[in-house]
Amino acid sequence: MAQPTENQSPRVRAEVEKKHIPCNLCGGGTLIPFCPENERGLVECQNCGLVFVSPRPEAHELYALYGETYFQNSDSGTVGYTNYVRDETNIRKTFRRRLSRLEKFITRKGKLLDVGCAAGFFLAEAQASGWQVEGLDVSTFAVNYTRDRFGFPAVQGSFTDLDFERGGYDLITLWDVIEHVPDPQAYIQRAAELLKSGGTIALATPDVDSAPAHITGKRWVGYKLSEEHLYYFSPKTLGRMLTEAGFEVVDVYHVGKYVTLRLFLDRLGMYLPPLAKVLQSLERTFRLSEWSLYINPLDIIAITARKR
């Protein structure tokens, strides 16, 4: 597979030829438009209910999105992050909370592989909790930052293309990753190959069947640029994909994130502009923009599953 280039535009080139694809969960080809008003090219499989982008570019064109500008840009409501590195404190608090719940379903801490490790913040929290950590990301920028900042072993590339020790891992995590990859089923099957018997996989992803997604429609914050979010799972479709790959689901819940008040009000403006403007005025008056709060709108699912 061709490798992503870091100097390309943060948007995948519009002239790239796109191809229609079958359903990644059941292989079905009977597809109908899903939320066409958001103009993301979404379709829904009539056989299993999986929602995904079709047509779309090839994988190497999609991965070109994840350069340094993905982690710092002024259009994070559509693609990437405002400033991922600067938000380290909140991101690490979020990961500590997720890890605390996840570890309730684990009897032994051993080798951990974080797929989509970004800047290594989850790896740092996991190592502090007693895990032997490794990272992987398609972004050269992210992998270099993880190595330089923390010294963690991290590799750049696609999870399905790189060599890892089969049956060598106790835990594999994919936080906010599975919606980005061209072949989620292959990623989950690959995790099953690499995990020890009884090993654990943990994922988090936007829930397309959540109440906020239904209520807000095309304005739902989960709908990102169609070259970034390729798949939109529900607990049902992701649970089925895990089960068919040989996993037993042991925990399903909606997870939130720690965010600054500034980001929260920015996202609120997508749904309730008048209220957001009033609160933003107060935020500026009292200089509360960096105040941290835990927000859980119940539209991101976290699933923990154990290899049978």
C-alpha positions, 0 to 999 in steps of 0.5 A: 500500500502506498504510504500517506504523504505529510505535505498534502492538503488536509482535504483529500484531493477532489479529483481522485477517482472514487469507487463504490464498495459493498457492505463491510459487515455482511457483504451486501450490495443493496444500499440506500442513501442515509441522511443525504442532506448532510452531503457526506455520501452516506449509505445504509446497508439494507441487509444489516444496517451498517452506515458508511461512505460510498463511493470513496477514494482508495486507502492511500488517498484517505490516509493522506489526510493525517498530516500535522494539519490534521492535529491542529487546524481551524476547522475541527468541526469538520475534520481533525482537531483544533490543537491535539497536543495543546489539549494534552491535559484533557485528553489524558484525563479522558483516557484515565477515565476510560482505562479505569473502567476498562481495567475492571474487565481485565485480570492481568496487565501485560502487553498493550498495543494502541492502534491509532496512538496519535501523540501517545497520550493514552500510552502514557496513561497505560504505562503509568498504570502498569502496562507494557505499551506499543503504539501504531498510527498512519500519521508520520507526525503522530508517530514521531511525536510519540517517540520523541516526547515519550520514547515509546516504541511506535510504528507508522503504517496500516494495522493490517499491513505491518508485522506484529507478534501473533497471540502476543498481546493482552490488550489492543485498543482502538480509541476513535479509530474504527470509523476512520479505516477502509476495512474495519472488519479486517482490523478487528480480525487482525486484533483477534489474531494478535491477542492471546486467548482471553485477551481484550479489545477496546474501542470507542466510536460515534454511535449513529443510532444514538438519540443526539444523532437522530435528533440533530440530523445533518448537524450531528457533530459525529458527521465529519468530512467523508474522507475522515469518518468512513463508517458509522456504527451502532452498538448492534452493528459493531457488536455483530462485527466483534462477535463474528470475529470471535469476541465476546462483548463484555461491556457497552456504554456511552462514553464522554470526554473532558473538553475546554469550555471554549470547545464545548460552546463551539460545538453547542453553537452548531445546535443552539447558536443563540444560547451559545453566543450568550454563554460565549460572552460570559466565558470571555468576560470571566476568562473561563475558556480553558476551564475543563469539564466532562461532557457526555452527550451519549453519542459515542459508544465504547465497547470492550470485548474478550477473545473467546 
